[in-house]
Amino acid sequence: MLLPDIKEHMEKYAEEGEFGHVFVGSNCAKLRRANFTRVWAAALKKAGLSGFLS
């Protein structure tokens, strides 16, 4: 069920290559932990999920 969404994300947003980052910032730079944590927490809340580490 999630595979099409993951594939789309990887094609549109992730860096290319074997060692590319899956999540990058708006300037294609590695996300800072503080920024990722804030965005991750908001996404979990919106999805109604809890119990995931950030």
Chimera marker file (.cmm) of the C-alpha trace (Angstrom):
<marker_set name="trace">
<marker id="1" x="0.000" y="0.000" z="0.000" r="1" g="1" b="0" radius="0.5"/>
<marker id="2" x="2.810" y="2.461" z="0.814" r="1" g="1" b="0" radius="0.5"/>
<marker id="3" x="5.196" y="1.430" z="-1.931" r="1" g="1" b="0" radius="0.5"/>
<marker id="4" x="3.814" y="3.814" z="-4.606" r="1" g="1" b="0" radius="0.5"/>
<marker id="5" x="4.099" y="6.773" z="-2.209" r="1" g="1" b="0" radius="0.5"/>
<marker id="6" x="7.623" y="5.834" z="-1.158" r="1" g="1" b="0" radius="0.5"/>
<marker id="7" x="8.670" y="5.417" z="-4.785" r="1" g="1" b="0" radius="0.5"/>
<marker id="8" x="7.214" y="8.823" z="-5.664" r="1" g="1" b="0" radius="0.5"/>
<marker id="9" x="9.035" y="10.462" z="-2.755" r="1" g="1" b="0" radius="0.5"/>
<marker id="10" x="12.331" y="8.861" z="-3.731" r="1" g="1" b="0" radius="0.5"/>
<marker id="11" x="11.954" y="10.014" z="-7.343" r="1" g="1" b="0" radius="0.5"/>
<marker id="12" x="10.914" y="13.590" z="-6.501" r="1" g="1" b="0" radius="0.5"/>
<marker id="13" x="12.679" y="14.502" z="-3.283" r="1" g="1" b="0" radius="0.5"/>
<marker id="14" x="15.531" y="12.168" z="-2.312" r="1" g="1" b="0" radius="0.5"/>
<marker id="15" x="19.102" y="12.675" z="-3.428" r="1" g="1" b="0" radius="0.5"/>
<marker id="16" x="20.349" y="10.419" z="-6.174" r="1" g="1" b="0" radius="0.5"/>
<marker id="17" x="22.924" y="7.727" z="-5.717" r="1" g="1" b="0" radius="0.5"/>
<marker id="18" x="23.645" y="4.922" z="-3.313" r="1" g="1" b="0" radius="0.5"/>
<marker id="19" x="24.567" y="7.306" z="-0.485" r="1" g="1" b="0" radius="0.5"/>
<marker id="20" x="22.003" y="10.044" z="-1.199" r="1" g="1" b="0" radius="0.5"/>
<marker id="21" x="19.852" y="11.335" z="1.635" r="1" g="1" b="0" radius="0.5"/>
<marker id="22" x="16.190" y="10.296" z="1.674" r="1" g="1" b="0" radius="0.5"/>
<marker id="23" x="15.083" y="13.570" z="3.284" r="1" g="1" b="0" radius="0.5"/>
<marker id="24" x="16.715" y="16.819" z="2.196" r="1" g="1" b="0" radius="0.5"/>
<marker id="25" x="15.977" y="20.466" z="2.843" r="1" g="1" b="0" radius="0.5"/>
<marker id="26" x="14.670" y="23.030" z="0.378" r="1" g="1" b="0" radius="0.5"/>
<marker id="27" x="18.205" y="23.716" z="-0.888" r="1" g="1" b="0" radius="0.5"/>
<marker id="28" x="18.932" y="19.993" z="-1.300" r="1" g="1" b="0" radius="0.5"/>
<marker id="29" x="21.073" y="20.065" z="1.825" r="1" g="1" b="0" radius="0.5"/>
<marker id="30" x="21.103" y="17.584" z="4.687" r="1" g="1" b="0" radius="0.5"/>
<marker id="31" x="18.380" y="18.424" z="7.191" r="1" g="1" b="0" radius="0.5"/>
<marker id="32" x="19.356" y="19.676" z="10.596" r="1" g="1" b="0" radius="0.5"/>
<marker id="33" x="18.035" y="17.443" z="13.358" r="1" g="1" b="0" radius="0.5"/>
<marker id="34" x="16.062" y="20.280" z="14.986" r="1" g="1" b="0" radius="0.5"/>
<marker id="35" x="14.290" y="21.115" z="11.717" r="1" g="1" b="0" radius="0.5"/>
<marker id="36" x="13.585" y="17.483" z="10.887" r="1" g="1" b="0" radius="0.5"/>
<marker id="37" x="12.235" y="16.801" z="14.390" r="1" g="1" b="0" radius="0.5"/>
<marker id="38" x="9.780" y="19.707" z="14.116" r="1" g="1" b="0" radius="0.5"/>
<marker id="39" x="8.527" y="18.626" z="10.685" r="1" g="1" b="0" radius="0.5"/>
<marker id="40" x="8.418" y="14.936" z="11.685" r="1" g="1" b="0" radius="0.5"/>
<marker id="41" x="6.380" y="15.688" z="14.826" r="1" g="1" b="0" radius="0.5"/>
<marker id="42" x="3.880" y="17.746" z="12.810" r="1" g="1" b="0" radius="0.5"/>
<marker id="43" x="3.539" y="14.968" z="10.219" r="1" g="1" b="0" radius="0.5"/>
<marker id="44" x="2.937" y="12.345" z="12.914" r="1" g="1" b="0" radius="0.5"/>
<marker id="45" x="0.294" y="14.525" z="14.545" r="1" g="1" b="0" radius="0.5"/>
<marker id="46" x="-1.462" y="15.148" z="11.222" r="1" g="1" b="0" radius="0.5"/>
<marker id="47" x="-1.450" y="11.425" z="10.480" r="1" g="1" b="0" radius="0.5"/>
<marker id="48" x="-2.794" y="10.625" z="13.951" r="1" g="1" b="0" radius="0.5"/>
<marker id="49" x="0.241" y="8.499" z="14.806" r="1" g="1" b="0" radius="0.5"/>
<marker id="50" x="2.230" y="8.294" z="18.010" r="1" g="1" b="0" radius="0.5"/>
<marker id="51" x="5.018" y="6.224" z="19.511" r="1" g="1" b="0" radius="0.5"/>
<marker id="52" x="7.576" y="6.888" z="16.764" r="1" g="1" b="0" radius="0.5"/>
<marker id="53" x="11.018" y="8.233" z="17.592" r="1" g="1" b="0" radius="0.5"/>
<marker id="54" x="12.064" y="11.481" z="16.058" r="1" g="1" b="0" radius="0.5"/>
<link id1="1" id2="2" r="1" g="1" b="0" radius="0.2"/>
<link id1="2" id2="3" r="1" g="1" b="0" radius="0.2"/>
<link id1="3" id2="4" r="1" g="1" b="0" radius="0.2"/>
<link id1="4" id2="5" r="1" g="1" b="0" radius="0.2"/>
<link id1="5" id2="6" r="1" g="1" b="0" radius="0.2"/>
<link id1="6" id2="7" r="1" g="1" b="0" radius="0.2"/>
<link id1="7" id2="8" r="1" g="1" b="0" radius="0.2"/>
<link id1="8" id2="9" r="1" g="1" b="0" radius="0.2"/>
<link id1="9" id2="10" r="1" g="1" b="0" radius="0.2"/>
<link id1="10" id2="11" r="1" g="1" b="0" radius="0.2"/>
<link id1="11" id2="12" r="1" g="1" b="0" radius="0.2"/>
<link id1="12" id2="13" r="1" g="1" b="0" radius="0.2"/>
<link id1="13" id2="14" r="1" g="1" b="0" radius="0.2"/>
<link id1="14" id2="15" r="1" g="1" b="0" radius="0.2"/>
<link id1="15" id2="16" r="1" g="1" b="0" radius="0.2"/>
<link id1="16" id2="17" r="1" g="1" b="0" radius="0.2"/>
<link id1="17" id2="18" r="1" g="1" b="0" radius="0.2"/>
<link id1="18" id2="19" r="1" g="1" b="0" radius="0.2"/>
<link id1="19" id2="20" r="1" g="1" b="0" radius="0.2"/>
<link id1="20" id2="21" r="1" g="1" b="0" radius="0.2"/>
<link id1="21" id2="22" r="1" g="1" b="0" radius="0.2"/>
<link id1="22" id2="23" r="1" g="1" b="0" radius="0.2"/>
<link id1="23" id2="24" r="1" g="1" b="0" radius="0.2"/>
<link id1="24" id2="25" r="1" g="1" b="0" radius="0.2"/>
<link id1="25" id2="26" r="1" g="1" b="0" radius="0.2"/>
<link id1="26" id2="27" r="1" g="1" b="0" radius="0.2"/>
<link id1="27" id2="28" r="1" g="1" b="0" radius="0.2"/>
<link id1="28" id2="29" r="1" g="1" b="0" radius="0.2"/>
<link id1="29" id2="30" r="1" g="1" b="0" radius="0.2"/>
<link id1="30" id2="31" r="1" g="1" b="0" radius="0.2"/>
<link id1="31" id2="32" r="1" g="1" b="0" radius="0.2"/>
<link id1="32" id2="33" r="1" g="1" b="0" radius="0.2"/>
<link id1="33" id2="34" r="1" g="1" b="0" radius="0.2"/>
<link id1="34" id2="35" r="1" g="1" b="0" radius="0.2"/>
<link id1="35" id2="36" r="1" g="1" b="0" radius="0.2"/>
<link id1="36" id2="37" r="1" g="1" b="0" radius="0.2"/>
<link id1="37" id2="38" r="1" g="1" b="0" radius="0.2"/>
<link id1="38" id2="39" r="1" g="1" b="0" radius="0.2"/>
<link id1="39" id2="40" r="1" g="1" b="0" radius="0.2"/>
<link id1="40" id2="41" r="1" g="1" b="0" radius="0.2"/>
<link id1="41" id2="42" r="1" g="1" b="0" radius="0.2"/>
<link id1="42" id2="43" r="1" g="1" b="0" radius="0.2"/>
<link id1="43" id2="44" r="1" g="1" b="0" radius="0.2"/>
<link id1="44" id2="45" r="1" g="1" b="0" radius="0.2"/>
<link id1="45" id2="46" r="1" g="1" b="0" radius="0.2"/>
<link id1="46" id2="47" r="1" g="1" b="0" radius="0.2"/>
<link id1="47" id2="48" r="1" g="1" b="0" radius="0.2"/>
<link id1="48" id2="49" r="1" g="1" b="0" radius="0.2"/>
<link id1="49" id2="50" r="1" g="1" b="0" radius="0.2"/>
<link id1="50" id2="51" r="1" g="1" b="0" radius="0.2"/>
<link id1="51" id2="52" r="1" g="1" b="0" radius="0.2"/>
<link id1="52" id2="53" r="1" g="1" b="0" radius="0.2"/>
<link id1="53" id2="54" r="1" g="1" b="0" radius="0.2"/>
</marker_set>
